[in-house]
Every structure is written in structure tokens, then in C-alpha cells.
Amino acid sequence: MRGNSVQRDLDEIKSLALRYIKEETIQPIKDMGRFVAWGALGSLLVGFGYFFLLFGALRFLQDQFKVLDGTLSWIPYLIVVVLVALVIALTLWRIVSGTAKRRLKDTK
């Protein structure tokens, strides 16, 4: 009778440990995976949006300003490269001055 009680206790401990591991590790990993997947998809779509916007700006400059034909045809490309550099600089600035920096201030 006593051996049966010990076996039942061991089964309960095993069941409890397994349930705890599932709740505290597997579910947060699934939630994080979902978060990362949606974030990656959003980043990809924003990247495509910027690409098409900058491509449109290039075509607009080439089409509207006929002065930039011939030997000055490189100027629209330069303007778009400068716009790309500004977008990258703005993105990096927002990343650096984001919530991580505010959290560091709060901990000090």
C-alpha cells in the first residue's frame, strides 16, 4: 500500500513538472515566435514600400525634369541615394533613441 502511494506521488510530481515546463517555456516561445513572425512580415512590407516609393521618386525626377537628360542624367540617382541615406539615418536614429535608452535612464 505504501509503495503505491510513493508511485502516485512520483507520477504527480512528474505531471506537475511537465505541466510547468509546458506553461513556462513552450508557450512563451510560441508567443515570441508569433511576435517575431508578424514583426518580420511588417518589416518586409515596409521595406517594399520604401523601395517602391524611392523607385517612384527616381522615375518622377527622370520624367518631370527633362533638363536632367544627357550628361546630367546621374543627378536623379544622386538625389535618390541621398534620400535612401536619410531614411537609413532616420531609422538608425529611432532605433538608438528608442525604448532601450529610456529603460537605461530608469534603472540609473
Backbone as numpy.savetxt, mean C-alpha at the origin, in Angstrom:
# Nx Ny Nz CAx CAy CAz Cx Cy Cz
-10.65 -44.86 36.76 -11.47 -43.68 36.76 -10.59 -42.42 36.76
-9.50 -42.48 37.51 -8.62 -41.33 37.61 -7.88 -41.09 36.28
-7.47 -42.14 35.59 -6.80 -42.02 34.31 -7.70 -41.37 33.26
-8.98 -41.69 33.33 -9.96 -41.11 32.41 -10.06 -39.60 32.63
-9.99 -39.16 33.87 -10.07 -37.74 34.20 -8.83 -36.99 33.69
-7.67 -37.60 33.82 -6.44 -36.97 33.34 -6.48 -36.86 31.82
-6.93 -37.92 31.16 -7.03 -37.90 29.70 -8.01 -36.82 29.23
-9.12 -36.68 29.93 -10.11 -35.66 29.59 -9.51 -34.26 29.79
-8.76 -34.06 30.87 -8.11 -32.77 31.12 -7.08 -32.46 30.04
-6.32 -33.46 29.63 -5.34 -33.24 28.56 -6.03 -32.90 27.24
-7.14 -33.56 26.96 -7.90 -33.24 25.74 -8.45 -31.82 25.79
-8.91 -31.39 26.97 -9.42 -30.03 27.12 -8.30 -29.01 26.93
-7.13 -29.28 27.49 -5.99 -28.38 27.35 -5.57 -28.29 25.89
-5.55 -29.44 25.21 -5.19 -29.46 23.79 -6.21 -28.67 22.97
-7.49 -28.88 23.26 -8.55 -28.16 22.55 -8.47 -26.66 22.81
-8.22 -26.29 24.06 -8.12 -24.88 24.42 -6.91 -24.23 23.75
-5.79 -24.91 23.75 -4.58 -24.37 23.12 -4.78 -24.22 21.62
-5.39 -25.20 20.99 -5.65 -25.14 19.56 -6.59 -23.99 19.22
-7.64 -23.82 19.99 -8.59 -22.73 19.76 -7.91 -21.37 19.96
-7.05 -21.27 20.98 -6.33 -20.02 21.25 -5.40 -19.68 20.09
-4.68 -20.68 19.59 -3.77 -20.45 18.47 -4.54 -19.98 17.24
-5.68 -20.60 16.98 -6.48 -20.19 15.83 -6.99 -18.76 15.97
-7.47 -18.41 17.16 -8.02 -17.07 17.38 -6.94 -15.99 17.36
-5.79 -16.29 17.94 -4.78 -15.25 18.13 -3.72 -15.18 17.03
-3.65 -16.16 16.17 -2.64 -16.11 15.11 -3.26 -16.22 13.73
-4.06 -17.20 13.49 -4.57 -17.44 12.14 -5.55 -16.35 11.71
-6.48 -15.97 12.57 -7.46 -14.94 12.21 -6.81 -13.58 11.97
-5.88 -13.12 12.83 -5.21 -11.85 12.52 -4.41 -11.89 11.21
-3.81 -13.04 10.91 -3.07 -13.15 9.65 -4.04 -13.07 8.47
-5.20 -13.69 8.57 -6.20 -13.59 7.51 -6.67 -12.15 7.35
-6.92 -11.47 8.47 -7.35 -10.08 8.41 -6.27 -9.20 7.80
-5.02 -9.44 8.17 -3.92 -8.66 7.63 -3.76 -8.94 6.13
-3.94 -10.17 5.72 -3.85 -10.52 4.31 -4.90 -9.79 3.49
-6.10 -9.70 4.02 -7.17 -8.98 3.35 -6.81 -7.48 3.24
-6.28 -6.93 4.32 -5.88 -5.52 4.35 -4.79 -5.26 3.32
-3.79 -6.14 3.26 -2.69 -5.99 2.31 -3.19 -6.14 0.87
-4.08 -7.08 0.64 -4.61 -7.29 -0.71 -5.36 -6.06 -1.21
-6.25 -5.51 -0.38 -6.98 -4.31 -0.79 -6.04 -3.11 -0.95
-5.05 -2.99 -0.09 -4.08 -1.91 -0.20 -3.26 -2.01 -1.48
-2.83 -3.23 -1.81 -2.05 -3.43 -3.04 -2.91 -3.13 -4.27
-4.15 -3.57 -4.25 -5.04 -3.29 -5.38 -5.27 -1.79 -5.52
-5.50 -1.11 -4.41 -5.69 0.34 -4.46 -4.46 1.06 -4.97
-3.29 0.64 -4.51 -2.04 1.26 -4.98 -1.85 1.05 -6.47
-2.16 -0.14 -6.93 -2.04 -0.44 -8.35 -2.97 0.44 -9.18
-4.20 0.60 -8.73 -5.15 1.43 -9.46 -4.75 2.90 -9.44
-4.26 3.38 -8.32 -3.78 4.76 -8.25 -2.58 4.94 -9.19
-1.69 3.96 -9.23 -0.55 4.03 -10.14 -0.97 4.09 -11.59
-1.96 3.26 -11.97 -2.48 3.33 -13.34 -3.11 4.70 -13.61
-3.81 5.22 -12.63 -4.44 6.53 -12.78 -3.40 7.62 -13.03
-2.32 7.61 -12.23 -1.25 8.59 -12.44 -0.60 8.41 -13.82
-0.39 7.17 -14.21 0.22 6.91 -15.52 -0.62 7.52 -16.63
-1.92 7.22 -16.62 -2.78 7.73 -17.68 -2.94 9.25 -17.62
-2.95 9.81 -16.43 -3.03 11.25 -16.28 -1.78 11.93 -16.86
-0.61 11.40 -16.54 0.63 11.98 -17.06 0.77 11.74 -18.57
0.34 10.58 -19.03 0.35 10.31 -20.46 -0.58 11.27 -21.19
-1.73 11.53 -20.60 -2.67 12.50 -21.18 -2.09 13.91 -21.20
-1.36 14.27 -20.13 -0.72 15.59 -20.09 0.32 15.70 -21.20
1.08 14.63 -21.42 2.06 14.64 -22.50 1.39 14.83 -23.86
0.34 14.08 -24.10 -0.35 14.20 -25.39 -1.01 15.57 -25.53
-1.53 16.10 -24.44 -2.12 17.44 -24.48 -1.07 18.48 -24.87
0.08 18.42 -24.24 1.15 19.38 -24.55 1.61 19.24 -26.01
1.71 18.01 -26.48 2.16 17.80 -27.86 1.12 18.27 -28.87
-0.14 18.12 -28.53 -1.20 18.46 -29.47 -1.54 19.95 -29.46
-1.57 20.58 -28.31 -2.02 21.96 -28.20 -0.95 22.99 -28.56
0.30 22.67 -28.30 1.36 23.64 -28.54 2.20 23.19 -29.74
1.78 23.62 -30.91 2.47 23.23 -32.15 3.86 23.85 -32.24
4.13 24.85 -31.40 5.45 25.47 -31.37 6.49 24.46 -30.91
6.05 23.45 -30.15 6.97 22.48 -29.58 7.25 21.32 -30.53
6.99 21.50 -31.81 7.34 20.47 -32.80 8.77 20.69 -33.27
9.31 19.72 -33.94 10.65 19.84 -34.51 11.73 19.74 -33.45
12.57 20.78 -33.40 13.72 20.73 -32.50 13.33 20.93 -31.04
12.12 21.44 -30.77 11.66 21.64 -29.39 10.74 20.53 -28.91
10.70 19.41 -29.62 9.77 18.33 -29.27 10.12 17.66 -27.94
11.27 17.91 -27.38 11.68 17.30 -26.11 11.10 18.04 -24.90
10.61 19.26 -25.10 10.11 20.06 -23.97 8.88 19.43 -23.30
7.87 18.91 -24.04 6.76 18.25 -23.35 7.22 17.06 -22.49
8.21 16.32 -22.98 8.72 15.20 -22.20 9.39 15.69 -20.92
10.12 16.78 -21.01 10.76 17.36 -19.83 9.72 17.82 -18.82
8.66 18.45 -19.31 7.60 18.90 -18.42 6.96 17.72 -17.70
6.69 16.63 -18.42 6.08 15.45 -17.81 7.04 14.79 -16.81
8.33 14.76 -17.12 9.31 14.21 -16.18 9.34 15.03 -14.89
9.24 16.35 -15.02 9.19 17.21 -13.84 7.92 16.93 -13.04
6.79 16.74 -13.73 5.55 16.39 -13.04 5.67 15.06 -12.31
6.30 14.08 -12.95 6.52 12.78 -12.31 7.37 12.94 -11.06
8.43 13.75 -11.16 9.30 13.98 -10.00 8.53 14.66 -8.87
7.63 15.59 -9.22 6.82 16.24 -8.18 5.86 15.26 -7.51
5.25 14.38 -8.30 4.34 13.38 -7.72 5.11 12.44 -6.79
6.28 12.00 -7.21 7.10 11.11 -6.38 7.54 11.83 -5.11
7.96 13.09 -5.23 8.40 13.85 -4.06 7.24 14.06 -3.09
6.07 14.38 -3.61 4.90 14.56 -2.75 4.52 13.27 -2.04
4.59 12.16 -2.76 4.28 10.87 -2.16 5.27 10.52 -1.06
6.55 10.69 -1.32 7.56 10.40 -0.30 7.43 11.33 0.90
7.11 12.59 0.66 6.93 13.53 1.76 5.76 13.12 2.65
4.66 12.66 2.03 3.49 12.22 2.82 3.79 10.94 3.59
4.61 10.07 3.01 4.97 8.84 3.71 5.82 9.17 4.92
6.80 10.03 4.75 7.73 10.37 5.83 7.03 11.16 6.93
6.11 12.05 6.57 5.46 12.88 7.58 4.11 12.31 8.00
3.94 11.03 7.84 2.66 10.40 8.13 2.49 10.07 9.60
1.69 9.06 9.86 1.33 8.72 11.22 2.50 8.18 12.03
3.49 7.60 11.39 4.64 7.07 12.12 5.39 8.19 12.83
5.51 9.32 12.17 6.20 10.45 12.78 5.39 10.99 13.96
4.08 11.03 13.82 3.22 11.49 14.93 3.28 10.54 16.10
3.36 9.26 15.81 3.47 8.27 16.90 4.76 8.43 17.66
5.84 8.75 16.96 7.11 8.96 17.62 7.05 10.15 18.56
6.36 11.21 18.17 6.19 12.38 19.03 5.39 12.01 20.28
4.38 11.18 20.14 3.54 10.79 21.27 4.29 9.95 22.28
5.24 9.15 21.85 5.95 8.27 22.77 7.04 9.00 23.54
7.47 10.15 23.06 8.55 10.88 23.75 8.06 11.66 24.91
